[in-house]
Amino acid sequence: MATRSQPLKQNSEVYEWIKAYQEGTDPNVQIKIVEQYKNLVESLARKFSRGRGLHEDLVQVGMSGLLAAIRRYDPAYGKSFESFTIPPIVGEIKRLIRDKA
């Protein structure tokens, strides 16, 4: 028996910000979203930097992965934004590590 995704809480402030960003109705909402997920990006970058001196660069490319996820996120798929955004962030971080190696 297949399990179904839990429905998202569409009234959440973050999901309203994402919708406003995608529709272009509030130009300042991008800053709010980035501030909300800054610690997530920092945490993921820290896992890959491990004293290599690349931490700031990894955070910067991780933020570009976050912005790409914001543009592409669709709540109709039933997946939370947090779980949707991790692969693009990690992908950008790994791409930088690969290119630097």
C-alpha positions as CSV (number, residue, x, y, z in Angstrom):
1,M,0.0,0.0,0.0
2,A,1.5,3.4,-1.0
3,T,1.6,6.2,1.5
4,R,0.4,9.6,0.6
5,S,2.2,12.8,1.4
6,Q,0.8,14.9,4.2
7,P,-1.1,18.0,3.1
8,L,0.9,21.2,3.5
9,K,-0.2,23.9,5.8
10,Q,-0.9,26.5,3.1
11,N,-1.5,29.3,5.6
12,S,2.1,29.2,6.8
13,E,3.8,32.5,6.5
14,V,6.8,31.1,4.6
15,Y,4.5,29.6,1.9
16,E,2.8,32.9,1.5
17,W,6.2,34.5,1.1
18,I,7.2,32.0,-1.6
19,K,4.0,32.5,-3.4
20,A,4.5,36.3,-3.3
21,Y,8.0,35.9,-4.6
22,Q,7.0,33.7,-7.5
23,E,4.2,36.0,-8.4
24,G,6.4,39.1,-8.1
25,T,4.0,40.9,-5.9
26,D,6.5,41.8,-3.1
27,P,10.1,42.6,-4.1
28,N,11.3,42.5,-0.5
29,V,10.0,39.0,0.3
30,Q,13.2,37.3,-1.1
31,I,15.1,38.8,1.8
32,K,12.6,37.4,4.3
33,I,12.9,33.9,2.8
34,V,16.7,34.0,2.7
35,E,16.8,35.1,6.3
36,Q,14.4,32.3,7.3
37,Y,16.6,29.6,5.7
38,K,20.1,31.1,6.2
39,N,20.8,28.7,9.1
40,L,19.9,25.7,6.9
41,V,22.3,26.8,4.2
42,E,25.0,27.5,6.8
43,S,24.5,24.1,8.3
44,L,24.7,22.3,5.0
45,A,27.8,24.3,4.0
46,R,29.5,23.4,7.3
47,K,29.1,19.7,6.6
48,F,31.0,20.0,3.4
49,S,33.7,22.6,4.3
50,R,35.4,20.7,7.2
51,G,38.2,23.2,7.7
52,R,39.1,23.6,4.0
53,G,38.7,27.4,4.1
54,L,35.8,27.2,1.6
55,H,33.0,27.8,4.0
56,E,32.1,31.3,2.9
57,D,32.2,30.2,-0.8
58,L,30.0,27.2,0.0
59,V,27.5,29.4,1.8
60,Q,27.3,31.7,-1.2
61,V,26.7,29.0,-3.7
62,G,24.3,27.3,-1.3
63,M,22.3,30.6,-1.3
64,S,22.1,30.4,-5.1
65,G,20.7,26.9,-4.7
66,L,18.1,28.2,-2.2
67,L,17.0,31.0,-4.6
68,A,16.7,28.4,-7.4
69,A,14.5,26.3,-5.2
70,I,12.3,29.2,-4.3
71,R,11.7,29.9,-8.0
72,R,10.8,26.3,-8.8
73,Y,8.9,25.2,-5.7
74,D,5.3,24.0,-6.3
75,P,3.3,23.1,-3.2
76,A,0.9,21.1,-5.3
77,Y,3.3,18.2,-5.2
78,G,2.7,17.9,-1.4
79,K,6.3,18.1,-0.4
80,S,7.5,20.6,2.2
81,F,9.7,23.5,1.1
82,E,12.4,22.5,3.5
83,S,12.7,19.0,2.0
84,F,12.4,20.4,-1.6
85,T,15.2,23.0,-1.1
86,I,17.9,20.7,0.4
87,P,18.9,18.9,-2.9
88,P,19.4,22.2,-4.9
89,I,21.5,23.7,-2.1
90,V,23.6,20.5,-1.7
91,G,23.9,20.3,-5.5
92,E,25.4,23.7,-5.8
93,I,27.8,23.1,-2.9
94,K,29.0,19.8,-4.4
95,R,29.4,21.5,-7.8
96,L,31.7,24.1,-6.3
97,I,33.7,21.4,-4.5
98,R,34.0,19.4,-7.7
99,D,35.1,22.4,-9.7
100,K,37.7,23.5,-7.1
101,A,39.2,20.0,-6.9
